[in-house]
């Protein structure tokens, strides 16, 4: 009888332990991409802390901003910093204003280089005038970045093709398009494995002065890809972790999650995706302040000093409207 009662007690304790596990969600990107792998790494990290982090794949940054704003069960998202900058800057659109008012920075992560791959004869970004260019699929960070680059540079391609990067590379090889964008941390697996010297394609420098006023200038070192002999000057955006302006329990959960990430960054660098080695939690993100629910959980000496689902996505609709005018 005592053994029976003890077994019942253990089952009750175990059931209570399972029920207590905190459910959280993070929206990331394509399952082959770095964002998704970061999500899986974070899920593995917090699992032992009694947090069940559900990792959702997505079309990319623009979709993620709206998912964090609207989708149930999604407290966190990984997006490109220029998406945040764009939302913060455009104050005349009511949908974007609502989203901006509730979007919060958790941590900056790592730089993502703008890769522009083109046919022979395209030697600089400005040569994209009157060309056919793949800009990534709608909802992706690549799509938004490419649109912004053309907007601020005033370079006018003949046609912008909204397709994914795999299809973009296929069409580039078939000479159906002249160039393609891919915003991702170097080295990009698609270009490392899917491009050879025999394809007669090359990375195109981005040196337009108007673009460099808006984006960080960086270099892609020579031989980052076996077919790339020269250093390439380009620009970069920063991948950032964002949340919603929660109050109550979700505020506390995001703060505790951020503290766990900060305290275990070295574990992530040793056991996670190689890009964790490039993560700088103290890097500034212009125009954005860190979420108050995060800062109160961080050690004062280590506190970063950064500046301030498939329904109709008002972020994407507003962006499309702006670029169509």
C-alpha positions as CSV (number, residue, x, y, z in Angstrom):
1,X,0.0,0.0,0.0
2,X,2.8,2.4,0.9
3,X,4.6,1.6,-2.4
4,X,1.3,2.3,-4.2
5,X,0.8,5.6,-2.5
6,X,4.4,6.6,-3.2
7,X,4.0,5.8,-6.9
8,X,0.9,7.9,-7.0
9,X,2.7,10.8,-5.3
10,X,5.6,10.5,-7.8
11,X,3.2,10.6,-10.7
12,X,1.5,13.7,-9.3
13,X,4.8,15.4,-8.9
14,X,5.9,14.5,-12.4
15,X,2.6,15.6,-13.9
16,X,2.9,18.9,-12.0
17,X,6.5,19.3,-13.4
18,X,5.3,18.7,-16.9
19,X,2.4,21.1,-16.5
20,X,4.8,23.8,-15.1
21,X,7.0,23.8,-18.2
22,X,6.6,27.2,-19.8
23,X,5.4,27.3,-23.4
24,X,7.0,29.9,-25.6
25,X,7.4,30.4,-29.4
26,X,10.0,32.0,-31.7
27,X,9.4,32.7,-35.4
28,X,12.6,32.3,-37.5
29,X,13.0,31.7,-41.2
30,X,13.5,29.0,-43.9
31,X,14.4,25.6,-42.3
32,X,17.7,25.6,-44.2
33,X,18.6,29.1,-42.9
34,X,20.6,30.4,-40.0
35,X,17.5,32.0,-38.2
36,X,15.9,28.6,-37.9
37,X,19.1,26.9,-36.7
38,X,19.4,29.7,-34.1
39,X,15.9,28.9,-33.0
40,X,16.7,25.2,-32.6
41,X,19.8,26.1,-30.6
42,X,17.8,28.3,-28.2
43,X,15.2,25.6,-27.8
44,X,17.9,23.1,-26.8
45,X,19.4,25.6,-24.4
46,X,16.2,26.5,-22.5
47,X,14.7,23.0,-22.5
48,X,16.7,22.1,-19.3
49,X,15.4,25.3,-17.8
50,X,11.8,24.0,-18.0
51,X,10.9,26.1,-21.1
52,X,9.4,24.5,-24.1
53,X,10.4,26.8,-27.0
54,X,8.4,26.1,-30.1
55,X,10.4,27.0,-33.2
56,X,8.4,28.2,-36.2
57,X,9.8,28.5,-39.7
58,X,8.6,31.4,-41.8
59,X,9.1,33.4,-45.1
60,X,11.4,35.8,-43.2
61,X,11.8,39.1,-41.4
62,X,8.7,41.0,-42.6
63,X,6.4,38.0,-41.7
64,X,8.2,37.6,-38.4
65,X,7.6,41.2,-37.3
66,X,3.9,40.7,-37.8
67,X,3.8,37.3,-36.2
68,X,5.4,38.7,-33.0
69,X,2.8,41.5,-33.1
70,X,-0.2,39.4,-33.8
71,X,0.2,35.6,-33.7
72,X,-0.7,33.7,-30.5
73,X,2.0,31.8,-28.8
74,X,4.8,33.7,-30.5
75,X,6.8,35.9,-28.0
76,X,10.0,36.1,-30.0
77,X,11.2,36.6,-33.5
78,X,14.5,37.0,-35.5
79,X,14.5,39.8,-38.1
80,X,16.9,42.1,-40.0
81,X,17.6,45.4,-38.4
82,X,16.7,47.4,-41.5
83,X,13.1,46.0,-41.1
84,X,13.1,47.6,-37.6
85,X,14.6,50.8,-39.0
86,X,12.0,50.9,-41.8
87,X,9.0,50.4,-39.4
88,X,10.4,53.0,-37.0
89,X,10.9,55.6,-39.8
90,X,7.6,55.3,-41.6
91,X,5.2,57.1,-39.2
92,X,2.5,58.0,-41.8
93,X,1.1,54.5,-42.2
94,X,-1.3,53.6,-39.4
95,X,-0.6,49.8,-39.6
96,X,3.1,50.4,-39.3
97,X,2.7,52.9,-36.5
98,X,0.8,50.3,-34.5
99,X,3.4,47.6,-35.1
100,X,6.3,50.0,-34.3
101,X,4.6,51.0,-31.0
102,X,4.6,47.4,-29.9
103,X,7.9,46.0,-31.3
104,X,10.7,45.7,-28.8
105,X,14.4,44.8,-29.2
106,X,15.6,41.9,-27.1
107,X,19.2,41.5,-28.4
108,X,21.3,42.3,-31.4
109,X,22.8,39.2,-32.9
110,X,25.2,39.2,-35.9
111,X,25.8,40.9,-39.2
112,X,24.3,39.6,-42.4
113,X,26.0,40.6,-45.6
114,X,24.1,41.7,-48.6
115,X,25.2,39.2,-51.4
116,X,24.5,40.4,-54.9
117,X,25.3,37.7,-57.4
118,X,25.3,38.7,-61.1
119,X,26.2,37.8,-64.6
120,X,29.5,38.8,-66.2
121,X,29.4,42.5,-67.2
122,X,27.7,43.6,-64.0
123,X,30.6,45.2,-62.0
124,X,28.8,47.4,-59.5
125,X,25.3,47.9,-58.0
126,X,24.6,50.8,-60.2
127,X,24.9,48.5,-63.3
128,X,21.5,47.0,-62.2
129,X,19.7,49.9,-64.0
130,X,17.5,48.4,-66.7
131,X,18.2,44.8,-65.6
132,X,16.0,42.0,-64.4
133,X,16.8,41.3,-60.7
134,X,15.5,38.6,-58.3
135,X,14.8,40.2,-54.9
136,X,13.7,37.2,-52.8
137,X,10.2,36.1,-52.0
138,X,7.6,38.5,-50.4
139,X,7.8,38.5,-46.6
140,X,11.6,37.9,-46.6
141,X,14.2,40.2,-45.3
142,X,16.0,40.0,-48.6
143,X,12.9,41.3,-50.3
144,X,12.7,44.3,-48.1
145,X,16.4,45.1,-48.2
146,X,16.6,44.9,-51.9
147,X,13.5,47.2,-52.2
148,X,15.1,49.7,-49.8
149,X,18.4,49.6,-51.7
150,X,16.8,50.6,-54.9
151,X,14.6,53.2,-53.3
152,X,17.5,55.1,-51.6
153,X,19.9,54.7,-54.5
154,X,17.4,55.7,-57.2
155,X,18.7,52.9,-59.4
156,X,15.8,51.6,-61.6
157,X,15.9,48.0,-62.7
158,X,13.7,47.0,-65.6
159,X,12.0,44.3,-63.6
160,X,12.1,43.0,-60.0
161,X,11.3,39.3,-59.7
162,X,9.9,38.2,-56.3
163,X,11.1,34.6,-56.0
164,X,13.0,32.6,-53.4
165,X,16.8,32.3,-53.4
166,X,16.9,28.7,-54.7
167,X,14.7,29.6,-57.7
168,X,16.7,32.9,-58.1
169,X,19.9,31.0,-58.5
170,X,18.4,28.5,-60.9
171,X,17.1,31.4,-63.1
172,X,20.4,33.2,-62.9
173,X,22.3,30.1,-64.2
174,X,19.7,29.8,-67.0
175,X,20.4,33.5,-67.9
176,X,16.7,34.3,-67.4
177,X,17.6,37.1,-64.9
178,X,20.7,39.3,-64.6
179,X,21.3,39.3,-60.9
180,X,19.9,38.2,-57.5
181,X,20.0,39.3,-53.9
182,X,20.5,37.1,-50.9
183,X,20.9,38.7,-47.4
184,X,22.6,36.2,-45.1
185,X,25.7,35.8,-43.0
186,X,28.7,34.7,-45.0
187,X,29.4,32.1,-46.1
188,X,26.0,31.4,-47.7
189,X,25.6,27.6,-48.2
190,X,23.6,28.1,-51.4
191,X,26.5,29.9,-53.0
192,X,29.2,27.7,-51.5
193,X,27.6,24.5,-52.8
194,X,25.5,25.7,-55.7
195,X,27.9,27.9,-57.7
196,X,31.1,27.0,-59.5
197,X,33.6,29.0,-61.5
198,X,32.1,27.4,-64.7
199,X,28.8,29.2,-64.0
200,X,30.5,32.5,-64.9
201,X,28.8,34.4,-62.1
202,X,30.3,36.8,-59.6
203,X,29.6,38.8,-56.5
204,X,28.9,42.4,-57.3
205,X,30.2,45.2,-55.1
206,X,27.8,47.6,-53.5
207,X,29.5,51.0,-53.2
208,X,26.7,53.5,-53.9
209,X,27.2,56.5,-51.6
210,X,23.5,56.8,-50.8
211,X,23.4,53.2,-49.7
212,X,26.5,53.6,-47.6
213,X,24.8,56.5,-45.8
214,X,22.1,54.1,-44.6
215,X,23.9,50.7,-44.3
216,X,27.1,49.5,-42.7
217,X,29.9,49.0,-45.2
218,X,31.6,45.6,-44.9
219,X,33.8,43.3,-46.9
220,X,33.4,39.7,-48.1
221,X,37.0,38.3,-48.0
222,X,38.5,36.8,-51.0
223,X,38.0,33.0,-51.3
224,X,35.0,33.1,-49.0
225,X,33.7,31.1,-51.9
226,X,36.0,28.9,-54.0
227,X,35.1,30.8,-57.2
228,X,35.5,34.3,-55.7
229,X,39.1,35.6,-56.1
230,X,38.7,39.2,-55.0
231,X,37.6,41.0,-51.8
232,X,34.0,42.3,-52.3
233,X,32.9,45.6,-50.8
234,X,29.2,45.4,-49.8
235,X,26.9,46.4,-47.0
236,X,25.4,44.5,-44.1
237,X,22.3,44.5,-41.8
238,X,22.2,43.0,-38.4
239,X,20.0,40.1,-37.4
240,X,18.2,41.0,-34.2
241,X,16.0,39.2,-31.7
242,X,12.7,41.0,-31.1
243,X,9.6,40.7,-28.9
244,X,6.2,42.3,-28.3
245,X,5.7,45.0,-25.6
246,X,4.1,42.4,-23.2
247,X,2.9,43.1,-19.7
248,X,2.4,40.5,-17.0
249,X,3.7,36.9,-17.2
250,X,4.9,37.1,-20.8
251,X,7.0,40.2,-19.9
252,X,8.6,38.1,-17.1
253,X,9.1,35.1,-19.4
254,X,10.9,37.1,-22.1
255,X,13.1,38.7,-19.5
256,X,14.1,35.4,-17.9
257,X,14.7,33.9,-21.4
258,X,17.0,36.8,-22.3
259,X,18.9,36.3,-19.1
260,X,19.4,32.6,-19.9
261,X,20.7,33.5,-23.3
262,X,23.1,36.0,-21.9
263,X,24.4,33.7,-19.2
264,X,24.9,30.9,-21.7
265,X,26.3,32.6,-24.8
266,X,29.5,30.7,-24.5
267,X,27.6,27.4,-24.5
268,X,25.8,28.5,-27.7
269,X,29.1,29.5,-29.3
270,X,30.6,26.1,-28.5
271,X,27.5,24.0,-29.3
272,X,25.3,26.0,-31.7
273,X,25.5,27.3,-35.2
274,X,28.9,28.8,-36.1
275,X,27.3,32.3,-36.4
276,X,26.9,32.3,-32.6
277,X,30.6,33.1,-32.5
278,X,29.9,36.4,-34.2
279,X,27.1,37.4,-31.8
280,X,27.6,40.6,-29.9
281,X,24.8,41.3,-27.4
282,X,26.2,44.7,-26.8
283,X,26.2,46.0,-30.4
284,X,24.2,49.2,-30.9
285,X,21.1,49.1,-33.0
286,X,20.4,52.6,-34.2
287,X,17.1,54.0,-33.1
288,X,15.9,51.2,-30.9
289,X,16.0,50.8,-27.1
290,X,16.2,47.4,-25.5
291,X,12.9,46.0,-24.1
292,X,12.5,47.0,-20.4
293,X,11.4,43.5,-19.5
294,X,14.8,42.4,-20.6
295,X,17.0,45.0,-19.1
296,X,15.7,44.5,-15.6
297,X,16.8,40.8,-15.7
298,X,20.4,41.5,-16.9
299,X,23.3,42.2,-14.7
300,X,24.0,46.0,-14.7
301,X,27.6,45.5,-15.7
302,X,26.6,43.3,-18.6
303,X,23.5,45.2,-19.7
304,X,23.7,46.0,-23.5
305,X,23.5,49.6,-24.4
306,X,21.6,49.4,-27.8
307,X,19.7,52.4,-28.9
308,X,16.2,52.7,-28.9
309,X,0.8,33.3,-40.1
310,X,-0.6,33.7,-43.4
311,X,-3.4,36.3,-43.0
312,X,-3.2,39.8,-44.5
313,X,0.1,41.2,-43.3
314,X,-0.3,45.0,-42.8
315,X,3.5,45.5,-42.7
316,X,3.9,43.9,-46.1
317,X,0.9,45.6,-47.5
318,X,2.2,49.0,-46.4
319,X,5.6,48.3,-47.8
320,X,4.2,47.2,-51.2
321,X,2.0,50.3,-51.3
322,X,5.0,52.6,-50.6
323,X,7.2,51.1,-53.3
324,X,4.4,51.1,-55.8
325,X,3.9,54.9,-55.6
